[in-house]
C-alpha cells in the first residue's frame, strides 16, 4: 500500500486522478470514515467529521483500520496526514492503524501556503473553517513531521511531492513514477 496524504487544497484529488491506470486500486480514507461516522454519529456532511469529539473520531479511525487491514495487492490510500481539531492536530494515521497495514511508502503532496489558500478559496464545494497563511504553514509543518514519523514507524520510504500551480503534470509524473 502506498499512502498519499496532504492538506485540503494541496491537490491530492487532481494528482491521484492523473495517476489512475497504473494497476492500483484507489481508496479514499475520508470516504470510508464518512460512511462510518454518518451511520454511527448521524453526521450529514464529511466536513462535520473534524468537529466530532476526538474520542468519536478515534472510534471511526479504528473502524476504518479494520476495513483497511483486509486490503491486499496494489492499493493507494488517499488520506490526510493530520486533522486540525479544536484541541490540536490529530494524527490521521495513528500507529495502531499503521501496524495493521502493509505500507510500501508514504507520500506527502503539498504546495506553498499561498497556493493552498487560493485553491481553498476557489472551492465552493467544501465547508472550510477560515484559516490564515500562517496556520496553513503550521499545519503543513506538522504534516511533514508526521510523515517522517509514519515512515520511521513502518520502516518505509517517505517522499514529498510539490504540486505547484501550473505544474500538475510534474506532480503526477512523480507519483506515477512511484507506482510503475
N, C-alpha and C positions, 0 to 999 in steps of 0.2 A: 504494500500500500504506500502510495505517495500522498502526503498530506500537504495541501496548498492552503495557506492562510493569508489574511490581510485585513486591514481596516476597511470598514464600509467606505466605498469611494476609491479604493485602490485599483479597482478594475478586475477583480477576480473573475466575475462572470464573463467579461469580454475576453480575457486571456484564456480562460478554460474553454469557451466556445471555439476559439481558434485552435485549440489542441485536440478537439474531437477527431475521431477517425484514426487514432493511434492504437486501437485494440484494447483500450482501458475502459472500464465502466466508471462513470462519474456519479458520485453520491454527494448530496448536499446535507451537511450536518444540521444546519438550521432548519431545513425542511423536515428532517426526521424529528428534531426537537419540537418543532411547532406542532406536528401531529400528536405527539405525546402530551405536550402542555395543553393543547386545546381539549383533549379528552380528559385529562386529569384535573385541570385547573380552570377550564372554561374560558380561556382567552380567545379572542376572535381575530387577532392580527399578530403577525410574528414580531413586530416591534414592541409588543407588550411583554415578551419573554424577559427582556433585560430588566423589566421593572418588577418582576416577581421577586419575592424574598429570596435571598441567596440559598437558603436551605431547599426551597422548592426548585430552584434552578439546578442544584446539585442532584436532586431526585430525578429530574428529567435527563441530565447528563448520564446518570447511572443506567437508566433505561435504554438510552441510545447506545451506550457502551456494550450492553448485552446484544443488541441488534448487530452492531458492527463487528463484534468478536467472531461472528459466524461467517464473515466475508472472506472469500478465498479468491486467489487469482489476481489479475491486474486491475487494481482499483485506485482511483484518485478521489480523495476525500476533500471536499471544499468546506472550509470552516473558518472561524475567527480564532485568532491566536489567544485573544483575551476579550472579555466583555467588561465594559465600563459600567459599574453599578454605583449606587449612592454610597456604598461602603468602600469603594476602591475597585481595583481591577481583579476580576475573577478569571483564573486560567481557563481558557477554552478547552484545553486538553489536560485534565487532571492526570497525574501519574497513574492513578488507579485505572483510568481508561486506557492510557497508553500501554500499560502492562498486558492488556488483553489483545493488543493488535500486533500484527507483524508489519513493522514500519521500515520501509526501504530508504525513505528520505523525507525530510521536512523542508518546505519551501515557504518563504515569506514574499508575497507580492506587495510592493509598496510604490510610493511616488512622493513628491515633495508635499509638505503640508498644504501649500497653496493649491497644488493640483487637486488634492483630495477635497479640500474645501470647495473648490469650483465645481467639481463633479457632484458633490452632495447638494449644493445649491441648485443645480440644474436637474436634479432627480425628484420629480414631484410624486413618484410612486411610493415613497417611503415617508414615515413619520419620525423624523430625526430630532433629537434634542439639539438645541443651539450649542455650538462649540466655537472656540477661538482657535487661531492658528497654533498658539502655544499649547492648548490642550490636545490638539491633533498630534503635534510634535511629541508631547509627553507619551501619548498612547502608543505611537509608533516606536518610541524608545523602549517602552515596556514590552512590546511585541518582539523586538529584537532580542531582548534579554530572555524572554520565554522561549523563543526559537532555539537559542543556544542550550537552554535547559532541557527542552524536549529532545534535541539531538543527543545530548550527553546521556540522558536517561535511557534512550533506546539504542545508543551506540551506532547511530546512522548519520549520514551526511546532512548538513544544513546548507541551504542556499537562499540568497536574497536576490530577487529579480525586480528590477526597477521598471515600472510601467509608466513612462513619462508621456505627457500629452504629445500626440502626433507620432509616437514610437511604439504603438501597439504591436506591430509586426515583429519588432525586436524582442519584446517580452514573450510573444507567442513562440517565436523561434527558439528562445532559450528553454522554455518549458517543454516544447516538443522534443528538443534535444535530450532532455532527461527521460522522456517516455519511450523514445525509439531505441 
